């Protein structure tokens, strides 16, 4: 098993925490928008998977690709949150809270991505 350094471990912990909190939010989405709910959840799980893959990868080019894909997933999840707010599925407070958590994760991945080169 690969050894986690402190930064990568924090990224994974933050993503796991985010997914668990996201589950509580998306359960309130109306049934008519189940596709968005499922896509948001699946993208959050894919984000976690990409970070694990990047952590285990030894080839820097492939690792960098996983990290960039993870950053793209964060932007996609942020869009889903913004859409949910506009459709009044979530409050502005939840939007700001969840977006700030995504920004924190984004910064951590971004710094990991560009400090390993």
N, C-alpha and C positions, 0 to 999 in steps of 0.2 A: 504494500500500500504506500502511496506517495506521502511524503511528509509535508504537512501544511506549514507555511510560514505564517506569522501572526496576521499579516495584512490579508492574505487569501482566506484564512479562517474567518476573519471578521466579515469579509464579503459574503461568504457562504452563510454565516450566522444571520446576517442582516437580510439576505434574500429569503431564507427559511422563515424568519420572523415576519417578513413582509407577506409571504404567501399565506401564512396562517391568519394574519389580520385581513388579508384580501378575501379569504373565504367567508369571513363574517359579513363583509360588505356586499359581495356579489350575490349572496343568498337572497338579498332583498330586491334584486332586479326582477322586473315582471317576467312572467313566462313567455310573453310574446317576443322578448328580446333574449332568448336563451342562447342564440348564436353568439352574440357579443359577450355574454357572460362566460360561455365556454371558451371562446377565443382568448379572452383576457386571462383566464385561469391557465389555459394551456401554454400561453406565451410566458407566463410567470414560471411555470414548471420548466419550460424550455430554457429560460434564462438560467435557472439553477443548473440544468444539465450542461449548458455551454461553459459555465464557470468550472464545473467539475472536469470537463474535457480539457479545458485550457490548463487547469492545474496539473493534470496527469501528462500532458503533452510535453515532449522534450524538444521537438522541432520548433524553433522560434517563429517561423513563418506560419505554421499551422496554428500554433498557440495564439499568435496575433490575430489570425482570422477568427478564431472562436471568440476572442475578446471583442473584436469589432462587431460580430454578430450579436453578442450579448448587449452591447451598447445600443444597437438597433432595436432589439427587443424592448429595452427600457423605454425608448421613444414611442414604440407602438403601444405599450401598456399605458403610458402617459396620455396618449391620444384617446384610448378607451375611457380613461378616467374623465378627461375633459368632455367627451361625448356623454358619459353617464351624468355628469353635472348639468349639461345643457338640456338633457331629457328629464332632469329632475329626479334621477334615481338615487343620487347622493347629494349631500349638502355641500355648501362651499367650504365649510370647516373640514369635512372629510377629504374633499378634493385637495385642499392646501396641505393637509397633513400627509396624505399619501404621495402627493407630488414631491414634497420635501424629502420624504424617505427615499423616493426614487432618485432624486438629485444626489443625495448622500451616497447611494449605491453606485450611481453613475460616476461620481468623482473618484470613488475608490477603484473602480474598474479602469477608468481612464488613466489614473496615476500608475496602476499596476501595469497596464498595457504599455505605457511609454517610459517606464523606469527600468524595464527589463532588457531593453535593447542595448 
